[in-house]
Structure formats: C-alpha cells, structure tokens
Amino acid sequence: MAELKAEKNWFGRPVFHVKDVDASMHFYMDRLGFTSEWRYAEDDKAHVAQVEGLGCTIILADTWPDKVGKGLIFVSLNAENVKAQIAGLDALRAELESKGVAVKDGSWGYRLLVVDDLDGNQLFFNYPSETA
C-alpha cells in the first residue's frame, strides 16, 4: 500500500450528473469559460464529457438520472495574499455576471461565491479569512 500512497500520477475529478450533457457543456464553455478535451456520444448525443476551467476538471454525465443536480465542487483561488484573493473573486463575480451567470452569496462558516449549473450542481468559491 505504501507504493500507492507515494504514486504521484493519480488524477481525480468529480462527476456532475446532468440531464443533458451537450447543454451542460455549452453552459460551462460559453458562460464559465471552460474548455472540453473529450466527449463520449452515441447517435450524436453526448452521454459523458470532460470540461476544464477555473482550476477544475469536471466530468459531466447523464448516466444516473437519480443523481442529477446533487454535485458540489469547492474551488479556492491561490493568490499571493488575502487582498489578491478577494480581488480575484470579485473580478470573477463581475465577469460571470456580465455573461448572464447567476451568482449567489453563500456561507460555509465563511463567505462564498456560489454558481449553480443548469441542473443545480454547485461550484463554491471561498473568500479567505472572511467569516459569514
């Protein structure tokens, strides 16, 4: 088991269950600025795809309808100091709102910027050192 712990080539990513993979891909790409490296489709309908952006890699899948909209990913901005992190999050909020993305305030013991995707899966961006 020690060999597995030492292995650095592992790569994990969350799966967000969605109703329509193509529609979700467009939301992530057009509204959030993500890119996509691949998608699996049958009869030109996507069933699984990967999107990447804002430091995240997310799998979108329509394979388990009972799990649609129940995903969450926590995203932190690595910046040199708290002031730069807050400025970066404020700039992200302004950019997303300018693209018509609904951005909410949230709390998880501290202030959050919250984005819901088309199905209710959530992206939580934390404001550092700020209690709610």
N, C-alpha and C positions, 0 to 999 in steps of 0.2 A: 504494500500500500504506500510506502514511503516514496516509491518511484512515481506514482501517480500524483502525489502532492507536489513533487518537485517539477513536474512537467509544466512547461510554460506555453505550450501550443494549444491549450484548450480555449474555446471561444463560445461563450454563452450569449443567448439573446432571448428576450421574451417573445411569446406568441400572443398576438392580439386576435381574438376571434371576432370576425366581422360578417355581415350579411352579404356584402358584395365586394370582393377583393379589388376589382378594377375601379370601382367608385372610391374605395378607401385609398388605393394607390394615388388616384388623382388628388384627393384631399391632401395627403402627405406631401406629394410632389408640388402641386400647384400652390397650396396655401402655406405649407410649413417649410418649403424649400428642400425637401428630401430628394434623394435620387434612388433609383432602383437598379440593382445589378441583375436580378433574375425574377422570373415569374413562371409558375407551372400552370398550364392551361390545357383544357380538353375542349374540343369544338369551339375554339377561340374564346372560351370563358375561363378566366383565371380562378384557380382554387387556392393557390398558395403563392405568396410573393414576399420578397425581402425589400425593405426600404431603409435608407440610412440618411441621417442628418442630425444636427444639433448634438453630436457626440453619441447618438443612439443608433443601434441596429435593431430593427423590429421585424418579426415575421408576421404577415397578415394571412389568415387562413379562414376559410368558410366551412371547415370540416367538422366542427362541433357546434351546431346551432344553439344548443343549450348554454353555451359559454359566451355567447356574443355580448360584448359590451362590459365584460367583467374584469378587463385588464387594467393594469396600472404600471407605469414606469416612473421612477424617481430620477430626476436629472439635476446634477449640480454643475455650476459653472466654475471651472478652475481659473481663477484670476489672481493677480499678484496680491490684492488686498480686498478688504470688505467693500471699500468705496467703489473699486473697479467692478466687483461682482454685482453690486446693486445697480450701477450704471449700465452694465451689460444686460441685466434682466429688464430694466426699464426700457432699454433700446429694443430688446426682443418683443416686449409687450407692444410698443409703438409700431414696430414692423408688422407683427401679426394682425393687430387691429386695422392697419392700413390695407391689409389683404382681405378684410372681412371675417377674420377668425374671431370667434367669441372667446374672450379671455376673462377668467374669473379670478377673484381673490379667494384664497383658501387658507386653511390652518392645519398644521400637524404639530402643534406645540410652538410653531413659529410660522411666520408668514410665507405663503406660497403663491405662485402664479400657476393657475390651473387651465389646461386646454383639454377639452373633450373632443374626441374624434367623432366621426359620423355615427358611430354605434354606441358611444358613451365610454369607450376606453379612455383612460386619462393619462396625461403627462403632467407630473408635478415638478415644478422648478422652484427650488427653495431660495429664499432670501436669507443669507447667512447672518447669524447673530442677531436676528430680529425676532423677538417673541411676538406672538399674535395677541 
